[in-house]
Amino acid sequence: MIDFGQCLIAAQKLKAVSSVDLARRVGVHRQQVNIWRNKKNVRLDTAIKITAALDIGLDDFLALCN
């Protein structure tokens, strides 16, 4: 099983995007990004918004945590 939070942490490091910057790009509060970073699973539409904000494909995003 894929751990979404670990993928997000890895993607943020790869793209050098802070939680504050990601929150601005997605249109949420920084606290929401921290919640995502600690979640195992998120809805597909949320994952798509996050990967678009990070300018990374969903497949590439998921490959980061394998």
C-alpha positions, 0 to 999 in steps of 0.5 A: 500500500502507498503512504500518501503522506510519505509521497507528499513529503518526498515530492515537496523535497524534490520540488523544494516547495514548502508547506506554506507555498503548497497551501497557497498553490492549492488554496488551503491553510498550511495546517491542511498540508500538514494533515495531508503529510500525515495521512495514508490515503486521500481522495483522488481529486485531492491528489490530483490538485496537489500533484498539479500544484507541485507540477508533477505527474500522479505516476511520478508522485506515487513512484517517489514513495516506493 
